[in-house]
Amino acid sequence: MSVINHLDLFSGIGGFALGLQMADNELFKTLYFCECDPYCQKILRQNFNQSHVFEDVKHLNERDFKNVEIDLITAGFPCQDLSIAGMKKGLSGERSGLFYEAVRIIKFTKPKFILFENSSELIRRDNIREEFTKELQAIGYDCWWQILCAKSFGYAHKRERAYIICWNKEYFSTDSLSIGCFLHKEFFYFYSNESPQMPSKEIISLYSLYRKRRYEKDYEINCVDIRRDDGLSKVLDAIKALGNAVIPLIVKIYGLTIRECLFSMKK
């Protein structure tokens, strides 16, 4: 296989595509993104100008991929209804329920691999995990999952997320090729000796100047002063997009695994 055609659903700012480029820029070709956020769409068109950006996952259909074979689908569908901070409506929630749109698209594209990223609650809550895997098994896919932390890959924050890789049983037999075991060895080999970069233990107060003035009593109360907030940050959209982004380095490892599996299939 000379090229792996990639469709990225719920793309955000393209973390999946970037991770696959890191794995093998010549092999993985992200042909399509699908993202509803205007700011993220702008970033995708700027950084991946050879790819087409769809704007609504609900409108995708077979005609959009006519004469194109999709080998890999990635999907970091919304996690708000799954996460601890949310209402815990699960996959029946309005936002996390968009998982079923991904299933609908998988049915007619029939990729060889699917890679999901979401809240760790997707795996930890038995009823949700069973519903999730049952839907994928019903359309011909086996699944293997793992909860991974950003700090295990050298980042200075935890960000615990679930990663689920699924493979089409028409192409791969679990008995002859244990993808789960292979992934575990990859992670262990490359990262078992890594330690996260920890932030400085020194605490610098942003309000030290204010405290100094208060203690020295050199601040005069002025009734004309108007106290106000600083408004919304000019980079609020960027902060939000980065906060929602998948970690490319983790995707890179999955990309290397997918590449190895496809090369093994040719032998």
Contacts in CASP RR format, 6 or more apart in sequence:
PFRMAT RR
TARGET T0000
AUTHOR 0000-0000-0000
METHOD contacts of the structure
MODEL  1
MSVINHLDLFSGIGGFALGLQMADNELFKTLYFCECDPYCQKILRQNFNQ
SHVFEDVKHLNERDFKNVEIDLITAGFPCQDLSIAGMKKGLSGERSGLFY
EAVRIIKFTKPKFILFENSSELIRRDNIREEFTKELQAIGYDCWWQILCA
KSFGYAHKRERAYIICWNKEYFSTDSLSIGCFLHKEFFYFYSNESPQMPS
KEIISLYSLYRKRRYEKDYEINCVDIRRDDGLSKVLDAIKALGNAVIPLI
VKIYGLTIRECLFSMKK
1 27 0 8 1.000
1 71 0 8 1.000
1 262 0 8 1.000
1 263 0 8 1.000
1 266 0 8 1.000
2 27 0 8 1.000
3 27 0 8 1.000
3 28 0 8 1.000
3 29 0 8 1.000
4 27 0 8 1.000
4 28 0 8 1.000
4 29 0 8 1.000
4 71 0 8 1.000
4 72 0 8 1.000
4 258 0 8 1.000
4 259 0 8 1.000
4 262 0 8 1.000
5 29 0 8 1.000
5 31 0 8 1.000
5 68 0 8 1.000
5 69 0 8 1.000
5 70 0 8 1.000
5 71 0 8 1.000
5 72 0 8 1.000
6 16 0 8 1.000
6 17 0 8 1.000
6 20 0 8 1.000
6 28 0 8 1.000
6 29 0 8 1.000
6 30 0 8 1.000
6 31 0 8 1.000
6 32 0 8 1.000
6 70 0 8 1.000
6 71 0 8 1.000
6 72 0 8 1.000
6 73 0 8 1.000
6 74 0 8 1.000
7 30 0 8 1.000
7 31 0 8 1.000
7 32 0 8 1.000
7 34 0 8 1.000
7 65 0 8 1.000
7 70 0 8 1.000
7 72 0 8 1.000
7 73 0 8 1.000
7 74 0 8 1.000
7 105 0 8 1.000
7 109 0 8 1.000
7 111 0 8 1.000
8 14 0 8 1.000
8 16 0 8 1.000
8 17 0 8 1.000
8 30 0 8 1.000
8 32 0 8 1.000
8 33 0 8 1.000
8 34 0 8 1.000
8 73 0 8 1.000
8 74 0 8 1.000
8 75 0 8 1.000
9 34 0 8 1.000
9 57 0 8 1.000
9 73 0 8 1.000
9 74 0 8 1.000
9 75 0 8 1.000
9 76 0 8 1.000
9 77 0 8 1.000
9 101 0 8 1.000
9 102 0 8 1.000
9 105 0 8 1.000
10 34 0 8 1.000
10 35 0 8 1.000
10 57 0 8 1.000
10 75 0 8 1.000
10 76 0 8 1.000
10 77 0 8 1.000
10 78 0 8 1.000
10 98 0 8 1.000
10 102 0 8 1.000
11 17 0 8 1.000
11 33 0 8 1.000
11 34 0 8 1.000
11 35 0 8 1.000
11 40 0 8 1.000
11 44 0 8 1.000
11 53 0 8 1.000
12 35 0 8 1.000
12 37 0 8 1.000
12 40 0 8 1.000
12 43 0 8 1.000
12 44 0 8 1.000
12 241 0 8 1.000
12 244 0 8 1.000
12 245 0 8 1.000
13 40 0 8 1.000
13 43 0 8 1.000
13 44 0 8 1.000
13 47 0 8 1.000
13 241 0 8 1.000
13 242 0 8 1.000
13 245 0 8 1.000
14 33 0 8 1.000
14 40 0 8 1.000
14 43 0 8 1.000
14 44 0 8 1.000
14 47 0 8 1.000
14 48 0 8 1.000
14 245 0 8 1.000
14 246 0 8 1.000
15 245 0 8 1.000
15 246 0 8 1.000
15 247 0 8 1.000
15 248 0 8 1.000
15 251 0 8 1.000
16 30 0 8 1.000
16 74 0 8 1.000
16 76 0 8 1.000
16 115 0 8 1.000
16 117 0 8 1.000
16 246 0 8 1.000
16 248 0 8 1.000
16 251 0 8 1.000
17 28 0 8 1.000
17 30 0 8 1.000
17 33 0 8 1.000
17 48 0 8 1.000
17 51 0 8 1.000
18 248 0 8 1.000
18 251 0 8 1.000
19 248 0 8 1.000
19 249 0 8 1.000
19 251 0 8 1.000
19 252 0 8 1.000
19 255 0 8 1.000
20 28 0 8 1.000
20 30 0 8 1.000
20 72 0 8 1.000
20 74 0 8 1.000
20 251 0 8 1.000
20 252 0 8 1.000
20 255 0 8 1.000
21 28 0 8 1.000
22 248 0 8 1.000
22 249 0 8 1.000
22 251 0 8 1.000
22 252 0 8 1.000
23 251 0 8 1.000
23 252 0 8 1.000
23 253 0 8 1.000
23 254 0 8 1.000
23 255 0 8 1.000
23 256 0 8 1.000
23 259 0 8 1.000
24 255 0 8 1.000
24 256 0 8 1.000
24 259 0 8 1.000
27 259 0 8 1.000
28 72 0 8 1.000
28 255 0 8 1.000
30 48 0 8 1.000
30 51 0 8 1.000
31 51 0 8 1.000
31 52 0 8 1.000
31 68 0 8 1.000
31 70 0 8 1.000
32 51 0 8 1.000
32 52 0 8 1.000
32 53 0 8 1.000
32 54 0 8 1.000
32 64 0 8 1.000
32 65 0 8 1.000
33 44 0 8 1.000
33 48 0 8 1.000
33 51 0 8 1.000
33 52 0 8 1.000
33 53 0 8 1.000
33 54 0 8 1.000
34 53 0 8 1.000
34 54 0 8 1.000
34 55 0 8 1.000
34 56 0 8 1.000
34 57 0 8 1.000
34 60 0 8 1.000
35 41 0 8 1.000
35 44 0 8 1.000
35 53 0 8 1.000
35 54 0 8 1.000
35 55 0 8 1.000
36 55 0 8 1.000
36 56 0 8 1.000
36 57 0 8 1.000
37 241 0 8 1.000
39 237 0 8 1.000
39 238 0 8 1.000
39 240 0 8 1.000
39 241 0 8 1.000
40 241 0 8 1.000
41 53 0 8 1.000
41 55 0 8 1.000
43 241 0 8 1.000
44 51 0 8 1.000
44 53 0 8 1.000
45 53 0 8 1.000
54 60 0 8 1.000
54 64 0 8 1.000
57 98 0 8 1.000
57 101 0 8 1.000
57 102 0 8 1.000
57 105 0 8 1.000
58 101 0 8 1.000
60 101 0 8 1.000
60 105 0 8 1.000
61 108 0 8 1.000
62 108 0 8 1.000
65 108 0 8 1.000
65 109 0 8 1.000
70 109 0 8 1.000
70 110 0 8 1.000
70 111 0 8 1.000
71 111 0 8 1.000
71 112 0 8 1.000
71 113 0 8 1.000
71 262 0 8 1.000
72 111 0 8 1.000
72 112 0 8 1.000
72 113 0 8 1.000
72 114 0 8 1.000
72 115 0 8 1.000
72 258 0 8 1.000
73 102 0 8 1.000
73 105 0 8 1.000
73 106 0 8 1.000
73 109 0 8 1.000
73 111 0 8 1.000
73 113 0 8 1.000
73 114 0 8 1.000
73 115 0 8 1.000
74 114 0 8 1.000
74 115 0 8 1.000
74 116 0 8 1.000
74 117 0 8 1.000
74 251 0 8 1.000
75 99 0 8 1.000
75 102 0 8 1.000
75 114 0 8 1.000
75 115 0 8 1.000
75 116 0 8 1.000
75 117 0 8 1.000
76 116 0 8 1.000
76 117 0 8 1.000
76 118 0 8 1.000
76 246 0 8 1.000
77 96 0 8 1.000
77 97 0 8 1.000
77 98 0 8 1.000
77 99 0 8 1.000
77 101 0 8 1.000
77 102 0 8 1.000
77 116 0 8 1.000
77 118 0 8 1.000
78 95 0 8 1.000
78 96 0 8 1.000
78 97 0 8 1.000
78 98 0 8 1.000
79 96 0 8 1.000
79 118 0 8 1.000
79 119 0 8 1.000
79 121 0 8 1.000
79 122 0 8 1.000
80 86 0 8 1.000
80 87 0 8 1.000
80 95 0 8 1.000
80 96 0 8 1.000
81 87 0 8 1.000
81 88 0 8 1.000
81 89 0 8 1.000
81 90 0 8 1.000
81 91 0 8 1.000
81 92 0 8 1.000
81 93 0 8 1.000
81 94 0 8 1.000
81 95 0 8 1.000
81 96 0 8 1.000
81 97 0 8 1.000
82 88 0 8 1.000
82 90 0 8 1.000
82 91 0 8 1.000
82 96 0 8 1.000
82 118 0 8 1.000
82 119 0 8 1.000
82 121 0 8 1.000
82 122 0 8 1.000
82 125 0 8 1.000
82 128 0 8 1.000
83 119 0 8 1.000
83 121 0 8 1.000
84 119 0 8 1.000
84 121 0 8 1.000
88 121 0 8 1.000
89 96 0 8 1.000
90 96 0 8 1.000
90 97 0 8 1.000
90 125 0 8 1.000
90 128 0 8 1.000
91 97 0 8 1.000
91 99 0 8 1.000
91 100 0 8 1.000
91 128 0 8 1.000
91 131 0 8 1.000
91 132 0 8 1.000
99 132 0 8 1.000
99 135 0 8 1.000
100 135 0 8 1.000
102 116 0 8 1.000
103 135 0 8 1.000
103 136 0 8 1.000
103 139 0 8 1.000
106 114 0 8 1.000
106 136 0 8 1.000
106 139 0 8 1.000
106 141 0 8 1.000
107 139 0 8 1.000
110 168 0 8 1.000
110 170 0 8 1.000
111 168 0 8 1.000
112 167 0 8 1.000
112 168 0 8 1.000
112 171 0 8 1.000
112 172 0 8 1.000
112 262 0 8 1.000
113 165 0 8 1.000
113 166 0 8 1.000
113 167 0 8 1.000
113 168 0 8 1.000
113 258 0 8 1.000
113 261 0 8 1.000
114 136 0 8 1.000
114 141 0 8 1.000
114 165 0 8 1.000
114 166 0 8 1.000
114 167 0 8 1.000
115 163 0 8 1.000
115 164 0 8 1.000
115 165 0 8 1.000
115 166 0 8 1.000
115 251 0 8 1.000
115 254 0 8 1.000
115 258 0 8 1.000
116 122 0 8 1.000
116 162 0 8 1.000
116 163 0 8 1.000
116 164 0 8 1.000
116 165 0 8 1.000
116 166 0 8 1.000
117 161 0 8 1.000
117 162 0 8 1.000
117 163 0 8 1.000
117 164 0 8 1.000
117 246 0 8 1.000
117 251 0 8 1.000
118 161 0 8 1.000
118 162 0 8 1.000
118 164 0 8 1.000
119 161 0 8 1.000
119 162 0 8 1.000
120 147 0 8 1.000
120 160 0 8 1.000
120 161 0 8 1.000
120 162 0 8 1.000
121 128 0 8 1.000
121 162 0 8 1.000
122 128 0 8 1.000
122 129 0 8 1.000
122 132 0 8 1.000
122 162 0 8 1.000
122 164 0 8 1.000
123 129 0 8 1.000
123 145 0 8 1.000
123 147 0 8 1.000
123 162 0 8 1.000
123 164 0 8 1.000
124 147 0 8 1.000
129 145 0 8 1.000
132 143 0 8 1.000
132 164 0 8 1.000
133 143 0 8 1.000
136 142 0 8 1.000
136 143 0 8 1.000
136 166 0 8 1.000
137 143 0 8 1.000
140 168 0 8 1.000
140 169 0 8 1.000
140 170 0 8 1.000
141 166 0 8 1.000
141 167 0 8 1.000
141 168 0 8 1.000
141 169 0 8 1.000
142 166 0 8 1.000
142 167 0 8 1.000
142 169 0 8 1.000
142 172 0 8 1.000
142 174 0 8 1.000
143 164 0 8 1.000
143 165 0 8 1.000
143 166 0 8 1.000
144 164 0 8 1.000
144 165 0 8 1.000
144 166 0 8 1.000
144 179 0 8 1.000
144 180 0 8 1.000
144 183 0 8 1.000
145 162 0 8 1.000
145 163 0 8 1.000
145 164 0 8 1.000
145 165 0 8 1.000
146 162 0 8 1.000
146 163 0 8 1.000
146 183 0 8 1.000
146 184 0 8 1.000
146 187 0 8 1.000
147 160 0 8 1.000
147 161 0 8 1.000
147 162 0 8 1.000
147 163 0 8 1.000
148 160 0 8 1.000
148 161 0 8 1.000
148 163 0 8 1.000
148 187 0 8 1.000
148 250 0 8 1.000
149 158 0 8 1.000
149 159 0 8 1.000
149 160 0 8 1.000
149 161 0 8 1.000
150 157 0 8 1.000
150 158 0 8 1.000
150 159 0 8 1.000
150 160 0 8 1.000
150 196 0 8 1.000
150 247 0 8 1.000
150 250 0 8 1.000
151 157 0 8 1.000
151 158 0 8 1.000
151 159 0 8 1.000
151 196 0 8 1.000
152 191 0 8 1.000
152 194 0 8 1.000
152 196 0 8 1.000
153 191 0 8 1.000
153 194 0 8 1.000
153 196 0 8 1.000
153 247 0 8 1.000
153 249 0 8 1.000
153 250 0 8 1.000
154 194 0 8 1.000
154 195 0 8 1.000
154 196 0 8 1.000
154 197 0 8 1.000
155 196 0 8 1.000
155 197 0 8 1.000
155 247 0 8 1.000
156 196 0 8 1.000
156 197 0 8 1.000
156 198 0 8 1.000
156 199 0 8 1.000
159 247 0 8 1.000
161 246 0 8 1.000
161 247 0 8 1.000
163 250 0 8 1.000
163 254 0 8 1.000
165 179 0 8 1.000
165 180 0 8 1.000
165 183 0 8 1.000
165 254 0 8 1.000
165 257 0 8 1.000
165 258 0 8 1.000
167 179 0 8 1.000
167 261 0 8 1.000
171 265 0 8 1.000
172 179 0 8 1.000
172 261 0 8 1.000
172 265 0 8 1.000
177 261 0 8 1.000
177 264 0 8 1.000
179 257 0 8 1.000
179 261 0 8 1.000
182 257 0 8 1.000
182 260 0 8 1.000
182 261 0 8 1.000
183 253 0 8 1.000
183 254 0 8 1.000
183 257 0 8 1.000
186 253 0 8 1.000
186 256 0 8 1.000
186 257 0 8 1.000
187 253 0 8 1.000
190 253 0 8 1.000
205 211 0 8 1.000
213 219 0 8 1.000
233 239 0 8 1.000
END
